[in-house]
C-alpha cells in the first residue's frame, strides 16, 4: 500500500498525485481507478466511496444514483484530504474501475 500525497494549486482546484503513469489528476483518474483504496483525511483513511457503491450495486443493495452520490462524497473527501491510499504495489498505473 502506497500513500500518494496531494499536489495542489493555490486555489485547490487542481489536485494531482505522482502515479506509476506520471502525474495524474485525482479527480479524473484516482476517482475511477481500481487501485484507489481510500483517501487520507488527517489521521484517518476513508475507504473509496466509488468502490463501496459499486460493490453495493453489484449485490443489488443500492440504486444507480448511489454512484453519483459516491462521486460527490469522493470530491468532498479530496477537498478535505491530504493523500490517496493506493494499493498499486506492482506499479501497473491507472486501471479503470468500471471496465472490469
N, C-alpha and C positions, 0 to 999 in steps of 0.2 A: 504494500500500500504506500502510495506517494502522497505527499501534501504539496500541492501546487499553489504557491502564493499568488494573489491577485496583483496585477499591474494595472493601475487605474490612471485615467487622466484626471485633471483637477476638478472637473465637474462630476466625476464618477459616471459619465455617460458611456464610456468605452472601458470594458474590463476584459483583460486578456490573461492568459496563462501560458507558460512555456511547456508545450506538449512534445511528444516524440515527433509530431509533424511540424514543429516550429511554434511560433507564437500564434495562438488561436483565440478568437473571441469566445468568452464564456457563454454569452447569450446565444450565439449562433451554433456553437459546436458542443461544448460541455453539457449543455442542457439536453442534448439529444444523442449523447454518447453512452454506449453500453458500459464504459469504464468508470463513469461518474458515480461514485458510491455515496457521496454526501457533500455537504457544504459546512465548512468550519466557521462557526459564529462564536467568537470569543473562546471560551473553554469547552464548548460543545460541538459535536458533529451531528448535524441534522441529516437523516437519510434523504437521498434524492427523491423529491416528490413525484417526478415522472415515472421512475421505476416502480414506486409503490402503487401509483394509479394504474399503470399498465398491468401489474400483477392482479389488481382488483378487477380490472376489466376482463382479463383472461379467465378468471374464476366466476365471472358473471355477478360479482358483488358490487359493481358500480356501473354507472352510465357513461356514455362517451364524453359528456361535458366535464367529467372528472379530470380528463387530460388538460382541458383549458384551465381549470382551477389549479391543477398541479403546476402548470407553466407560470401562472401568476404568482403562486407561492415561491417557485424557484427564483423568479425575478426579485421578489421581496427579500429572500434569503441572501441573494447575491449583493443586494444593496447594503445589507447589514453585515455581511460576512467578510472574511479575510482570505480564505483559500478554498480550493476544491480538494476533496479526498478522492484520489484516482487509484483504481486497482489495476492499472496497466503496467504490471511488473515485467512483462515481456516486451515493452516498448513497441506495441503494434500501432499506436496512434489512434486517431479518431475511427470509431466503428459505430455506424448508425444504430440507434436503439430500436427503431421501428422497422428495420428491414431484416429481422431475424426469422 
